[in-house]
Amino acid sequence: MKKPELKIFPWAPLAVLLVSMLGCHPAALIVPSYLQNVGVSLFENKTSYFGLDTLFTKATIRQFQQDGRLPLVDSDKADLVVKAVIREYIQEPQMYDPKTNYVLQYRLSVVYDLAAVDEQEKKSFVEDTGRVHSIYFYTPQYTGAPSETMDQAVSQLADDTAYTIVRKVLEGY
């Protein structure tokens, strides 16, 4: 007895891919159409933690580049300029080892003020003050989860905050 053959049309995988992508699209921009590019000013660091200004500025620039919906230019030539002031850096222990009293988990937070300024209209496009962003991370003393160094965690905090800033500026949330 001969087994029936399953015939697949050569274009079938492409059709499945196209149909599955119909619902995928980036969120709508809230930026007016006359704003053609964006620039990021060096963030201001009002904390005692050295280097947060450059770390958060670079992370925000990378996020705008990865997003790609608005071209990135120097802030002095941009139609829309993103500015931020880092007001506080908070490092809070969350969990301790009961035997050694080592900190096993921290919560890192930054409190910042964000402004996106429309340079053509000379007015604030987005303004958000006292915004808080936090991450949790495990120290190397904790054996139950992947651990990070403090520098790695601060870098992760900068990347997460930058992602939030780009979404706030471009999409409104």
Secondary structure, DSSP 4 states (H G I P E B T S, - for coil): -PPPPPP--TTHHHHHHHHHTTT--PPPP-S-TT---EEEPPPEE-SSSTTHHHHHHHHHHHHHHHH-SS-B--TTT-SEEEEEEEEEEEEEEEEE-TTT--EEEEEEEEEEEEEEEETTTTEEEEEEEEEEEEEEEE-TT--SS-B--HHHHHHHHHHHHHHHHHHHHHH--
